[in-house]
Amino acid sequence: MVGRPRKKSDDRRKLGRKPGRVVWKQIEEILAEELVAGRYPPGAKLPTEPELMARFSVGRHTLRQTMAGLEARGLVRIEQGRGTFVHDEIVHYRISERTRFFQNLLDQKRDPRYRIVGAREVLPPEAVRDALQLAGGEMVTQIDVDSLANEVIIAVSDVYFPAARFPDVASVYTELNSTTKTYQKYGIQDYVRLSTRISSRPPTEEEARRLFQPVSRPVLITKKTDVDADGSPISYSETRWCADRVELTVESPMTKASSPDRPKR
């Protein structure tokens, strides 16, 4: 009968019918079939742990083995404190001399957003001072930013602006929610990325908490410097990306250059 409501007993009767297969693995197969069939759309949140425990009449340990198996197969992602979500398509983030976060995501039909976590005026660490070419004693404004795609966090950043050149930048950045618009507010109409360094490492406990991921899962690190049209540094940032939600692609100037022989897309 089409549209017949699923009875809880239907799922319970399925369990134990395959000799030699442990219960959690059988539940994994049932849920995997539903995920592949599209019962839950990409990015959707799965039923809660208590709901699934009730559906299959199993304990928390058994269910967590099931979800770990689904995550290992790339079908779901488990976000600490938020739940389990259907694994959607990975964000392909392009890095070039004119990288723009919002345009990057809009090109992939995703909704980009910054979330300001905190801001303070500080003496910069040595790496920040050198990147911004500041003299000893000059202050910077540090802004802590979460980057989201379709309301899913994909990165956390520490962004540094020279305090003297960008007075009250924390308020401006929070109001405009855009790096480009913030620069324009201070009379900078164009800027480019001078350099980007990429590495990886395990996250700290704080980073894992903000990214809703285990500390055992590595993060990608990008450290970049923006400069204005005169080549003067205007900001430096360090970003930690969720490695299983983002793919970084470094584009050379030739990649973006137009040519009569190059097909347009």
ZIZI-V782852 format. One record per helix or strand of 3 or more residues. SS is the DSSP state (H for helix, E for strand). FROM is the first residue (numbers start at 1). LEN is the number of residues. If there is no record, write none. Layout:
# ZIZI-V782852
ss = (SS SS)
from = (FROM FROM)
len = (LEN LEN)
This chain:
# ZIZI-V782852
ss = (H H H H E E E H E H E E H H E H E E E H)
from = (8 23 49 60 76 83 91 101 112 126 139 152 169 179 191 205 218 233 246 253)
len = (7 14 8 13 4 4 5 6 12 7 11 11 8 7 12 7 11 10 5 4)
